[in-house]
Amino acid sequence: MKTSIKNINDAKDVFKKYQTCSRTFAYILNREFEYPMKDEERALNPLAGGILNQGYQCGMLWGASLAIGAESFRKHKDLDKAISVAVNATKNIISSFAKASEATDCKDIIGYNLTTILGMTKFMLKPHYEA
């Protein structure tokens, strides 16, 4: 198993290109795993905004979890081992994410209700600062 992480600092550019957090995170992880999955990554777009902008679990978690699962099933021939590794890695990602952001649901993270025109408009007009 590869142990080094590429130092590619292009997450903002990738997000601008793919426009959803779920697809962006899957793309970045799949790129790191050296196993691009273009169709599968594109299929993750509806998970953004907490599943079709409903505000549920953050799309970043969906994208990361699904990329982790795909990698686990590629690496482990034993199905039980693949499932165990994928579930445990996903639990660690969610725990780390929740600790850093103090939330896991999109609506709690961004602070807007994306199911309403007003909420979506406020979110779209929100200044996005460069870090």
Disulfide bonds with the S-S distance in Angstrom:
none
